Amino acid sequence: MSSPEEAEKFILAIDVGTTTLRAFIYNHNAEVIGAGSQPLKLHRPRQGTIEIIPSSLWEQFISIVTTAIQDSGISADQIAALGISTQRGTFTTWNKKSGAPYHNFISWNDTRCAERTKAINRSWSLKGLKVGATLLYGFTCGKRRWETASVFQFSTQHVTMRLGWAIDNVPGLKEAVAQDEVLYGALDTWLVWRLTKGKVFATDLSNFSATGMYDVFRGLNTIHMSYLGLPMNILPDIRDTNGNFGETDTEFFGAAIPIRALAADQQAAMFGQCCFDEGDIKVTMGTGSFLVINTGSRPSVPYDGAYPLIGWKIGNDLTYLMECNDADTGTVIEWGIKMGFYDDPSQCTAVAESVPNSGGVSFVPAFQGLQGPINDDGACACLLGLTADTKPGHIVRSMLESIAFRIVQLHKLGSDKCRTVVKQTVRVDGGVSQNDFLCNLLSGLLDCPVDRPANLQMSCLGAAFMAGLAVGFWKNRDELRRVKKIQTTFHSDSIKSDYRATMRAWEKAVARSLNWYSEPGDQ
């Protein structure tokens, strides 16, 4: 029998997504040899409030990893490294001595601080800061940092807004912060802290750059932190994306597994897609759609819902991304099941293709408002153009078309504002990308090839790639390109002219949906 040192090694990757937790174990060919997954348990105590109970998350996390190890048939000491990908901006605070949380995780898409955010964005003090940034932009001959500051808007998706709300509203939290008893962490930080039994309190740049507490041009955003009155003594150490984050305690899985990568989900998906070069572009179609462009060594400027992020910092490689998103993609597919149009997502293509066109029906996918470039949190989901002859096929086809139309809008926004030459091929992933009708439609509307990988869970694969590089499991990025497999390339003829009238009608429907929920609590 071989010793643990001689036994074949593998990489474990975990993704804590918006709706699902997944754990995959990969071999050297990036093939999954063991898996575990569970729907993420969410707590919704009231409208607009989305939470995760820490104890529930921990139980699910341990469970899926244990399942994946058992499914693989290997022992935990054969795992060379662990990489963790997480949804960004979902955070909690806890007592640094006892580990007890002061509140549940507040999710990235929780909108309890919407009015607070609006008030800050409208405040004269913030307007004054932006005027100052505008002047500095002129005096410094157009430095991007000051251009960014001059157009910056706070969002409910920024941790800064929800953290400020928590400090002001969670009983005892403000006092505990003053007494230096509090630690702050997004999902990645809290999981590492638990896995190492408090030995490591850290995050990485891809996660921290999405909080609103980080200036992609200069580092920790002390201006915003001071302006909002947020404490800095609660923040974690910031490390390289594939840095050393300690080892899991042997109590949990029976072996000390090195934690060698933390990455935000969309950044991990970019790495999993091997979008290493400037101009590379991918679209993840999951719960929502995220279009991300590699902008190389320079950050972009935020514009109309597109925003700069740090993709990863690995050694001397600091890569920037531009991202824009739409909140409703998988939610649209799930809504079709609730309405009885089909029983399973795999059936919606057949229903859509049962009719030659959408029959004048337009669907607006705005269950959670409309993001860039429209940017209206008060927009409503709606169906327009129904007639007595409308069939389920027309509605389902219009639903899939609406997803494609929103991605076309995101593609134009990103391409126009990223200040780099975007490559022709679009790489897609995520559960909704399994839909052939949608991928063909995107290829035709964008007039470009659309690549779909064999493994659609790119966030997990990206976290695995990062951790594997850190320990020498894979030697370099060329090897990663070789082991990543493309399942299908869609290359439809351009259908822009065929869809011009349909898209014009859809844009008219979108205009009707705007500002529907104009008052707090309308929903």
MARNUPA-703204 format. One line per 3 residues: for each residue x, y, z of C-alpha. Coordinates in pm, 1 decimal, always signed. Layout:
N
X Y Z; ...
end
This chain:
523
+0.0 +0.0 +0.0; +140.1 +341.7 -99.4; +209.1 +609.7 +158.9
+17.3 +941.6 +148.1; +326.1 +1104.0 -6.3; +325.6 +847.9 -291.7
-49.8 +835.1 -350.2; -199.2 +1027.6 -641.6; -293.8 +1383.2 -551.4
-603.5 +1584.8 -634.6; -743.8 +1937.6 -599.2; -1057.5 +2024.5 -401.4
-1259.3 +2333.6 -497.7; -1571.6 +2474.2 -335.9; -1807.9 +2737.8 -473.4
-2058.6 +2910.2 -245.7; -2291.2 +3060.3 -504.4; -2605.0 +3267.9 -470.5
-2833.6 +2964.2 -478.8; -2610.4 +2654.0 -458.5; -2305.3 +2520.1 -271.5
-2080.7 +2291.7 -475.4; -1767.0 +2090.7 -400.8; -1568.0 +1922.0 -677.2
-1251.2 +1713.8 -664.6; -1036.8 +1733.2 -979.8; -762.0 +1515.3 -1123.7
-468.7 +1639.0 -1335.4; -688.6 +1645.8 -1646.9; -933.0 +1880.6 -1468.6
-1191.1 +1602.4 -1467.0; -1434.4 +1581.3 -1175.1; -1385.9 +1257.6 -981.1
-1605.2 +1346.3 -682.9; -1884.9 +1596.1 -621.0; -2121.9 +1722.2 -356.5
-2384.3 +1995.8 -379.3; -2682.3 +2138.2 -192.5; -2919.6 +2429.2 -248.8
-2803.3 +2717.1 -30.8; -3047.2 +2773.8 +254.6; -3157.3 +3135.8 +257.0
-3344.0 +3322.8 +527.9; -3590.1 +3590.5 +411.4; -3750.1 +3744.3 +722.0
-3909.7 +4029.7 +527.2; -3934.4 +4185.4 +181.7; -3594.8 +4291.9 +49.7
-3407.4 +4113.3 +329.3; -3192.6 +3814.7 +226.7; -2974.3 +3641.9 +486.1
-2774.1 +3324.4 +544.6; -2766.8 +3176.5 +893.3; -2397.2 +3111.6 +976.9
-2453.3 +2781.7 +1158.1; -2663.0 +2652.1 +867.5; -2397.9 +2753.6 +612.5
-2125.5 +2579.1 +813.4; -2324.3 +2255.2 +832.3; -2388.8 +2262.4 +457.6
-2024.6 +2343.1 +380.4; -1889.5 +2050.2 +584.3; -2156.4 +1824.0 +436.9
-2080.9 +1891.3 +68.1; -1704.8 +1854.4 +116.9; -1752.2 +1526.7 +304.3
-1984.4 +1404.4 +28.9; -1735.8 +1497.1 -245.0; -1450.5 +1315.3 -70.3
-1665.4 +1006.3 -19.2; -1789.1 +1021.4 -379.5; -1431.1 +1038.6 -511.4
-1314.9 +731.0 -321.1; -994.4 +905.1 -212.3; -875.7 +1001.8 +134.5
-849.4 +1362.8 +250.7; -471.4 +1342.3 +274.8; -461.5 +1293.0 -103.5
-592.9 +1646.2 -153.9; -296.1 +1865.1 -250.1; -478.8 +2194.9 -204.4
-816.6 +2359.0 -155.0; -951.0 +2659.9 -347.5; -1264.8 +2846.8 -241.0
-1485.5 +3060.5 -465.1; -1765.8 +3262.0 -308.3; -2042.2 +3503.0 -396.4
-1910.0 +3852.1 -331.2; -2020.7 +4103.3 -73.6; -2221.3 +3868.6 +150.0
-2083.3 +3937.8 +496.2; -2122.5 +3903.5 +870.2; -1946.6 +4031.8 +1182.6
-1847.5 +3820.0 +1481.7; -1679.7 +3839.0 +1819.2; -1305.2 +3783.8 +1783.7
-1283.1 +3585.5 +2109.1; -1597.9 +3373.5 +2117.7; -1657.6 +3351.2 +1741.7
-2027.6 +3422.8 +1797.6; -2183.4 +3619.6 +1508.3; -2353.9 +3949.7 +1585.3
-2600.8 +3891.5 +1300.8; -2670.6 +3660.5 +1008.3; -2483.0 +3699.2 +681.2
-2637.3 +3990.0 +491.4; -2652.3 +3885.9 +126.0; -2508.1 +4089.1 -161.2
-2856.5 +4127.4 -312.1; -3022.8 +4233.3 +14.8; -3183.1 +4577.9 -30.6
-3264.4 +4678.1 +328.8; -3032.6 +4977.7 +295.7; -3183.8 +5108.2 -31.4
-3313.6 +5430.3 +121.6; -2988.0 +5484.1 +310.8; -2797.6 +5441.8 -15.9
-3021.0 +5686.7 -202.1; -2985.8 +5944.9 +73.7; -2605.1 +5921.9 +69.3
-2590.0 +5944.2 -310.8; -2810.7 +6255.6 -299.7; -2622.6 +6420.0 -12.5
-2445.7 +6750.7 -63.8; -2135.3 +6614.8 +106.2; -2094.9 +6336.9 -151.7
-2166.9 +6581.7 -430.7; -1888.9 +6798.4 -287.2; -1646.6 +6506.7 -293.2
-1736.8 +6437.6 -656.4; -1688.6 +6803.2 -751.9; -1346.7 +6791.4 -589.0
-1262.6 +6475.8 -781.3; -1374.8 +6643.4 -1105.2; -1138.8 +6933.7 -1042.3
-851.6 +6697.4 -962.7; -930.9 +6503.5 -1282.0; -875.1 +6825.3 -1476.5
-563.6 +6929.1 -1286.0; -399.7 +6586.3 -1323.3; -453.8 +6571.8 -1700.6
-721.3 +6303.8 -1690.3; -601.5 +6051.9 -1432.5; -845.3 +5761.3 -1423.7
-858.1 +5754.0 -1042.8; -1015.3 +6099.3 -1023.8; -1238.7 +6035.2 -1324.9
-1369.9 +5728.2 -1140.9; -1426.3 +5924.3 -819.2; -1611.8 +6198.0 -1008.6
-1880.4 +5957.3 -1135.1; -1891.8 +5709.7 -845.2; -2230.6 +5609.7 -702.1
-2284.1 +5392.5 -397.2; -2496.4 +5080.7 -449.0; -2680.9 +4845.6 -215.6
-2444.6 +4578.6 -349.7; -2151.5 +4759.0 -186.4; -2067.4 +4614.4 +153.7
-2008.1 +4969.4 +278.5; -2380.2 +5046.5 +265.9; -2497.8 +4729.9 +441.3
-2212.0 +4729.7 +693.9; -2298.2 +5086.7 +792.8; -2659.9 +4981.7 +834.1
-2557.4 +4684.9 +1052.8; -2334.7 +4894.5 +1279.7; -2616.9 +5145.2 +1330.0
-2899.3 +4892.3 +1373.4; -2769.8 +4562.4 +1517.8; -2796.6 +4580.1 +1897.8
-2457.6 +4595.9 +2068.3; -2250.6 +4597.1 +1747.5; -2147.4 +4963.0 +1755.0
-2036.0 +4933.2 +2117.4; -1842.5 +4611.8 +2045.4; -1665.6 +4780.8 +1751.2
-1560.1 +5065.3 +1980.2; -1413.8 +4809.6 +2222.6; -1219.6 +4634.7 +1941.7
-1409.6 +4309.6 +1986.8; -1537.7 +4268.3 +1630.7; -1413.6 +4096.2 +1316.0
-1569.5 +4159.3 +974.1; -1565.6 +3905.8 +696.7; -1732.9 +3812.4 +371.4
-1801.9 +3443.9 +314.3; -1442.8 +3365.3 +215.0; -1291.0 +3523.5 +526.2
-1539.1 +3365.3 +766.6; -1498.5 +3018.1 +613.6; -1118.3 +3034.5 +633.8
-1141.9 +3159.6 +992.0; -1365.4 +2863.8 +1082.2; -1165.0 +2606.2 +884.4
-840.3 +2711.4 +1053.8; -1007.6 +2750.7 +1396.3; -929.0 +3119.8 +1408.3
-563.6 +3095.6 +1305.8; -610.7 +3281.9 +974.4; -814.5 +3601.4 +935.4
-770.1 +3699.2 +571.1; -925.6 +3766.7 +233.0; -793.2 +3819.5 -118.8
-800.3 +4117.4 -352.9; -1064.5 +3977.0 -589.0; -1313.5 +3959.2 -302.2
-1212.8 +4276.7 -122.5; -1211.1 +4492.2 -437.5; -1587.3 +4432.3 -472.9
-1681.7 +4568.5 -128.9; -1663.4 +4943.7 -190.7; -1386.3 +4959.3 +70.7
-1109.8 +4925.9 -188.0; -983.0 +5175.7 -444.0; -858.6 +4975.7 -742.9
-614.0 +5257.0 -820.4; -454.1 +5297.1 -477.9; -560.7 +5029.4 -227.7
-773.4 +5057.2 +86.7; -1030.3 +5331.8 +26.1; -968.7 +5540.7 +335.7
-1167.8 +5830.3 +186.8; -1490.6 +5628.5 +163.5; -1425.8 +5455.2 +495.9
-1376.6 +5788.2 +674.3; -1666.4 +5955.9 +494.1; -1903.3 +5675.0 +596.1
-1759.9 +5641.1 +946.4; -1664.6 +5275.4 +899.4; -1400.4 +5122.8 +1129.9
-1078.6 +4983.7 +985.9; -981.0 +4777.7 +1289.9; -1234.5 +4506.3 +1198.1
-1093.2 +4433.1 +850.3; -903.9 +4113.9 +751.6; -553.7 +4081.5 +611.6
-547.5 +4103.5 +230.0; -338.4 +3838.5 +52.0; -265.4 +3719.7 -301.8
-548.8 +3528.2 -465.2; -350.1 +3204.1 -456.2; -172.0 +3289.1 -133.1
-125.0 +3082.8 +181.8; -447.7 +3079.4 +381.3; -340.2 +2814.9 +628.2
-467.6 +2457.7 +657.0; -800.8 +2306.6 +751.8; -803.6 +2168.9 +1104.6
-782.8 +1788.8 +1103.0; -1107.4 +1768.8 +1301.6; -1316.6 +1853.9 +998.6
-1202.7 +1616.5 +721.2; -946.0 +1391.3 +888.1; -643.8 +1565.1 +735.0
-491.2 +1911.9 +722.5; -574.6 +2036.7 +371.5; -373.3 +2340.8 +252.7
-599.9 +2632.9 +160.6; -419.8 +2790.6 -134.8; -674.9 +3007.8 -313.7
-961.2 +3242.6 -232.8; -1143.8 +3405.1 -521.7; -1468.4 +3588.4 -586.2
-1704.5 +3383.5 -801.6; -1697.8 +3584.6 -1124.8; -1322.9 +3634.9 -1110.2
-1278.3 +3262.4 -1048.6; -1502.0 +3189.4 -1348.4; -1281.8 +3413.2 -1566.5
-976.7 +3217.4 -1453.9; -1156.5 +2887.4 -1510.9; -1240.9 +2999.9 -1864.6
-869.2 +3075.2 -1915.9; -949.4 +3440.5 -1989.6; -591.5 +3535.4 -1901.2
-530.7 +3790.2 -2178.0; -643.7 +4148.8 -2223.0; -965.3 +4163.4 -2426.9
-1085.5 +3815.3 -2329.0; -1458.9 +3814.5 -2251.8; -1696.7 +3572.5 -2083.6
-2062.2 +3564.6 -1979.3; -2175.9 +3359.5 -1682.9; -2546.8 +3279.4 -1704.3
-2657.8 +3160.5 -1364.1; -2909.5 +3321.5 -1129.8; -2813.3 +3642.1 -1310.5
-2590.2 +3720.0 -1608.1; -2240.3 +3856.9 -1551.8; -2044.1 +3987.2 -1848.3
-1674.5 +4030.8 -1766.2; -1388.8 +4167.7 -1978.8; -1017.8 +4136.1 -1902.7
-875.4 +4491.6 -1917.5; -518.5 +4385.2 -1850.5; -293.1 +4590.3 -1624.4
-516.9 +4900.0 -1609.6; -855.4 +4937.5 -1439.7; -1147.4 +5079.7 -1632.8
-1371.7 +5366.5 -1523.0; -1722.9 +5290.7 -1390.3; -1998.3 +5390.6 -1628.9
-2374.3 +5322.8 -1641.6; -2352.9 +5004.0 -1434.6; -2018.0 +4876.1 -1563.3
-1747.9 +4882.4 -1299.0; -1378.9 +4791.8 -1251.6; -1264.3 +4500.2 -1035.0
-942.5 +4324.7 -954.7; -951.9 +3988.5 -1127.2; -667.1 +3828.2 -936.4
-326.9 +3897.6 -790.7; -94.0 +3604.2 -840.4; +268.5 +3693.7 -772.9
+352.8 +3993.7 -989.7; +42.4 +3949.6 -1205.9; -226.7 +4199.0 -1104.0
-510.3 +4167.6 -1356.4; -807.9 +4403.6 -1379.1; -1155.8 +4330.6 -1509.3
-1459.6 +4531.1 -1612.9; -1792.5 +4377.6 -1516.1; -2158.9 +4451.5 -1573.7
-2452.4 +4236.6 -1476.8; -2822.5 +4162.7 -1502.0; -2989.4 +4014.8 -1193.5
-3249.4 +3794.7 -1364.7; -3146.8 +3503.0 -1585.2; -3195.3 +3173.1 -1404.0
-3481.5 +3335.4 -1214.4; -3661.1 +3379.9 -1547.4; -3619.0 +3011.1 -1630.8
-3741.3 +2913.4 -1282.5; -4042.0 +3142.8 -1318.7; -4141.3 +2950.8 -1632.3
-4156.2 +2632.5 -1422.1; -4373.0 +2804.5 -1160.0; -4608.5 +2919.8 -1432.9
-4639.9 +2565.1 -1568.9; -4489.7 +2636.9 -1911.6; -4252.4 +2339.1 -1867.2
-4151.0 +2101.7 -1587.7; -3773.1 +2124.6 -1618.9; -3529.2 +2386.8 -1756.4
-3413.8 +2136.9 -2019.6; -3762.9 +2149.1 -2175.0; -3784.8 +2522.7 -2235.9
-3595.1 +2510.2 -2567.7; -3847.4 +2266.7 -2716.1; -4136.0 +2487.2 -2598.4
-3970.6 +2798.7 -2745.0; -3908.2 +2625.0 -3077.5; -4269.8 +2505.1 -3101.1
-4348.9 +2846.5 -3254.8; -4159.3 +3027.9 -3533.9; -4136.0 +3355.9 -3340.2
-4258.5 +3521.0 -3020.3; -4581.3 +3635.8 -3183.4; -4539.6 +3998.8 -3081.0
-4496.0 +3911.3 -2712.3; -4227.2 +4097.9 -2516.3; -4106.0 +3988.7 -2173.4
-3912.8 +4223.0 -1944.1; -3686.1 +4023.1 -1706.1; -3696.6 +4262.0 -1409.3
-3790.6 +4062.6 -1100.0; -3508.4 +4250.9 -924.4; -3514.8 +4568.0 -1130.8
-3293.8 +4637.1 -1431.2; -2921.2 +4687.5 -1393.9; -2672.2 +4843.6 -1639.6
-2703.4 +5020.7 -1871.0; -3066.6 +5093.9 -1766.8; -3012.2 +5108.1 -1388.9
-3365.7 +5120.2 -1252.4; -3427.2 +4935.1 -925.0; -3795.1 +5026.1 -956.2
-3850.5 +4851.0 -1291.6; -4099.9 +4564.0 -1290.0; -4109.9 +4232.3 -1471.1
-4391.0 +4229.6 -1724.5; -4539.3 +4066.8 -2034.6; -4668.2 +4289.7 -2313.1
-4818.4 +4217.6 -2651.6; -5046.4 +3930.3 -2545.7; -5335.2 +3844.8 -2774.6
-5611.3 +3583.8 -2779.3; -5382.4 +3374.4 -3002.6; -5079.8 +3382.3 -2768.8
-4952.9 +3034.3 -2680.9; -4711.4 +2920.4 -2407.7; -4445.5 +2884.0 -2677.6
-4467.5 +3254.7 -2759.4; -4420.2 +3347.9 -2395.0; -4128.9 +3108.6 -2338.1
-3959.8 +3222.6 -2657.7; -3997.5 +3586.1 -2548.7; -3845.5 +3497.0 -2209.6
-3534.3 +3347.4 -2370.4; -3514.2 +3638.7 -2613.5; -3526.5 +3883.3 -2323.3
-3226.0 +3715.4 -2159.2; -3034.7 +3743.4 -2486.7; -3137.9 +4106.6 -2537.7
-3013.0 +4201.1 -2189.9; -2678.2 +4029.9 -2258.4; -2652.3 +4217.6 -2589.7
-2701.8 +4540.2 -2394.3; -2433.3 +4438.4 -2145.0; -2196.5 +4345.4 -2429.6
-2237.2 +4687.6 -2591.2; -2190.5 +4863.8 -2256.5; -1876.2 +4669.5 -2170.6
-1725.8 +4689.2 -2518.6; -1785.7 +5063.8 -2544.1; -1650.8 +5153.9 -2200.0
-1371.8 +4908.7 -2118.5; -1108.4 +5103.1 -2318.6; -953.9 +4791.0 -2460.5
-1003.7 +4586.6 -2778.0; -1253.3 +4312.2 -2696.4; -1189.4 +3977.5 -2859.5
-1443.4 +3829.3 -3097.4; -1523.2 +3501.7 -2922.2; -1754.5 +3513.4 -2619.4
-1710.2 +3230.9 -2366.3; -2020.6 +3130.1 -2173.7; -2078.2 +2920.6 -1864.4
-2330.3 +2874.2 -1584.8; -2638.8 +2654.6 -1575.8; -2847.8 +2860.5 -1821.1
-2575.5 +2832.2 -2086.6; -2687.7 +2471.0 -2134.8; -2972.5 +2617.7 -2341.1
-2878.1 +2571.8 -2708.4; -3151.4 +2806.8 -2833.0; -3015.8 +3088.1 -2616.7
-2651.0 +3029.1 -2715.6; -2739.9 +3021.1 -3086.0; -2945.9 +3338.2 -3046.5
-2656.9 +3515.7 -2871.1; -2414.8 +3413.0 -3144.2; -2647.8 +3549.5 -3409.1
-2728.7 +3875.6 -3229.6; -2364.4 +3946.1 -3141.3; -2241.3 +3812.4 -3476.9
-1958.0 +3622.9 -3310.8; -1863.5 +3270.1 -3200.3; -1990.3 +3157.2 -2860.0
-1781.7 +2889.9 -2682.5; -1944.3 +2665.6 -2422.6; -1712.6 +2448.8 -2209.2
-1765.4 +2085.9 -2117.6; -1761.5 +2182.3 -1748.3; -2011.2 +2463.0 -1688.7
-1914.7 +2524.3 -1323.6; -1632.4 +2762.6 -1400.6; -1612.5 +2925.9 -1057.4
-1515.0 +2591.5 -904.7; -1272.4 +2513.5 -1185.0; -1112.1 +2857.7 -1156.9
-1061.6 +2818.1 -781.6; -911.8 +2473.7 -848.2; -678.5 +2613.6 -1116.6
-555.0 +2887.0 -882.0; -494.7 +2648.5 -591.6; -333.9 +2393.0 -822.8
-88.2 +2646.6 -962.8; +5.6 +2750.3 -608.8; +121.5 +2398.0 -516.2
+262.0 +2295.0 -855.3; -23.8 +2053.9 -934.2; -41.1 +2230.0 -1272.1
+279.2 +2389.9 -1394.5; +158.3 +2698.5 -1581.5; -132.8 +2860.8 -1762.7
-53.4 +2689.1 -2090.6; -120.8 +2357.4 -1917.6; -452.7 +2495.3 -1790.1
-551.8 +2590.1 -2144.4; -479.2 +2234.8 -2256.3; -689.6 +2064.7 -1987.6
-991.0 +2298.4 -2019.8; -1226.1 +2146.2 -2273.2; -1470.3 +2318.6 -2509.9
-1793.8 +2124.9 -2557.8; -1960.6 +2332.2 -2832.0; -1887.2 +2640.4 -3041.3
-2198.5 +2819.8 -3165.9; -2142.5 +3026.0 -3478.1; -2475.4 +3134.7 -3618.8
-2517.2 +3366.6 -3913.9; -2594.8 +3723.6 -3816.3; -2963.6 +3770.9 -3736.7
-2945.0 +4135.9 -3630.0; -3167.8 +4251.5 -3917.0; -3421.3 +3971.1 -3858.6
-3454.9 +4068.3 -3492.9; -3449.4 +4446.2 -3536.0; -3827.7 +4487.5 -3508.6
-3853.5 +4234.9 -3223.7; -3583.5 +4409.0 -3023.1; -3736.5 +4750.8 -3091.4
-4069.0 +4626.5 -2953.2; -3887.6 +4480.0 -2651.4; -3715.0 +4813.3 -2583.2
-4057.9 +4977.9 -2590.8; -4179.5 +4724.0 -2334.7; -3876.0 +4795.9 -2116.1
-3962.7 +5166.2 -2122.6; -4313.0 +5082.4 -1997.0; -4169.0 +4882.6 -1704.4
-3948.0 +5159.2 -1566.1; -4007.2 +5321.7 -1226.2; -4306.4 +5096.3 -1161.0
-4213.1 +5061.7 -795.4; -4158.0 +5428.4 -725.0; -4212.5 +5422.6 -348.5
-4040.0 +5215.4 -75.3; -4241.7 +4902.8 -3.8; -4434.5 +4907.5 -333.9
-4321.4 +4551.9 -399.4
end
